């Protein structure tokens, strides 16, 4: 009943998808549930992607982690499960900072502030961790005809949303480049002044 209220105005297909996810998360579920879940995503992915709210799109891809028909589907589902679960945790914590989620932090981290477990700091200028984290998921998703379109859609949405860590890092990089350009211009102007008689 609660699902029907949440999905009011949505199609029966959307409601069926939600029902299947709820059943598949339990210890026991109808024998036909995994096959039906795969069938609707194999045959109706474009309609589901266009209609489902983000929460149910994420729940759908996570369901592939435990019920994918292939190793690739399970790997795609598990990778995005970890990604979106970590996002939920750190974005929730960020809310307590008082800084809007579409605005990057400013300033420079204090020196001598280590990361947990002895990890090195992320290289803002040349580091590729953000891209290297997403690229393998994207590449594998492009090869899978069932879970792949949903995974690629979610990665597109992630890239387009201005409130994510990945977008904030891009803004911080751009600000850093602008600062470096200003320093270069000032250095060039100063060198011209120094050369004047």
N, C-alpha and C positions, 0 to 999 in steps of 0.2 A: 504494500500500500504506500509506504514512504517513497519507494522508487517511482511509483506512478505520479505522486505529487511533484517530486523533483523534476521529472521529465514531462510534466504537463505540456501539452501542445506539440510534443515530439511524436515521431512515427512509431508504429508498433515494432519496426525493426530496431529502433533505438532502445525501446523498452526491452526487447528480447536480448539485445547485446548486454544490457545492464543486468538482467536476470541471470544470464549465463555467467557473467563475471562473479556475481554474488555466490552462485552455486559452486563455481570452480575454486573459490577461495576456502571452501569448507573441506573438512577431512574426507567426507564422502559426498559424491555427487552422481547424478544420473549418468549411466554409461555413455549415452549419446551426446552429452554436453560438450566435450572437447571437439568432436567432429563437427557439431553444429556451429560452434564458435568459429572454427576454421572456415566452414562453408560460407558464413555470412561475410567474413572478411575477404575471402577469395572472390566472392561474387558481387558484393555490395560495398566494397571499400570506398569508392568515391562518394556514394550517398551518405555513408556513416561519417566520413571525414568532414563533409560539408555541414552535417547536422549536429553532431555531438558537441557538447561543451568541452572545454579543455580538460576538465577533471576526468571526464569519461574517456577521452582520447588517451590520456596518460594511463588510466586504469586498464584500458584495452591493451596497450603495448606491454604493460607490466604482466598481463595475463599470459603473454607469449613466453615469458621467462620460465614459467612452470609447465606450460601446456603447448609449447611449440612442437610442431611435427618434425622439425629438423634441428640439428645442432645450431645452425646459423640463426634460426628464429629464436631459439632459447638464449643464444648469446646476445642478440640484438635486444631482446626484452630485458635481460639481466643488466646489460650495460646502461640502458635508459632508466631502469629501475633505480640503480645506484645514483645516476646523475640527478634525476628529479628528486629523489629522497634527500640527497645532500643539499640540493638547492632549497628545498623546503626548510631544512634546518637552518642553513646560514642566512637565508633571506628573512626568516622569522626572527633570528637574533638581531639582524641589522635593523629591524623595525625599532628596536630599543635605542638605537643611536640617535634617533631624531632627524636623520638625514633621509630625504625622500629617495625612494629606490631608483629613480631615474637620474639621480645626481651622484657623480663619483665623489669620493672623499678627496679633500684637498690637502696640500701640505706634504711633507716628507716624513716617513716613519722615523722615529727616534733611533739613532745608532745604538747598537748593543741590545736591541730587542729581538731575541732569537725566536724562530718558529718552533713549534712543538717537535719533539723526537729528533732534534738536531737537523731538521731539513734546512736546505739553503733557501734564501729568499728568491722569489720570482723575479726574473730579469725583465723589467718593464720595457726597456728599449729593444732588446733583441730576443727576449724569451718567447718560445713558441708553445709553451705548455697548453695554453687555451686552445690553440688550433689543433695541436697533436692529440688533445683529449677527445675532440669531436670528429676528427677526420676518419679514424678507423670505423667508427659507428656509421658514419655517412657512407663510406665505401662499401661496407658489408650490406647496409640497407638497400643500396642500389641494385644489389644482386639478387634480392629475395622478392618474389612476386606477391607474397601474401602479407607478411609483416612489414616489408620494405616501404611501400607507399605511405603507410601510417607513420613509420619512423621518420622518413624524409620530411613529411608534413610537419611533424613536431619539431624537427631540427630547424626547418624554415621559420616556424613561429618563434622558436627560441632566438634565432638570429634577428628577427624583426622586432622583438619586444624591447622597448627602451629601458625596461626595469630589471634587466638581468646583469649578473656579474660580467658576462662577456661583452655586453654593450658598454658597461662602465669602464672596463679595461681599455676598450677602443678609445673612449673619450679621454682617459688618462694618458694614453699614448699620444693622442693628437695634441693634448695640452703640453706634454713633454717636448714634442717636436717643435711646437710654437716657441717654447722657452729657449730651446737650443738655437732656433733660427734667429731669435732676437739677440742672443748672446753673440752669435756669429756676426750679425750685422753691426752690433756695437763694437766688436773687436775689429772689424774691417774699417769702420768709421774712425776708430781710434788710431789704427795704423796709418790711415791717410793723413790724419792730423799730425802724427809724429813725423811724417815725411815732409810736411810743409816747411819751407824755410822760415 
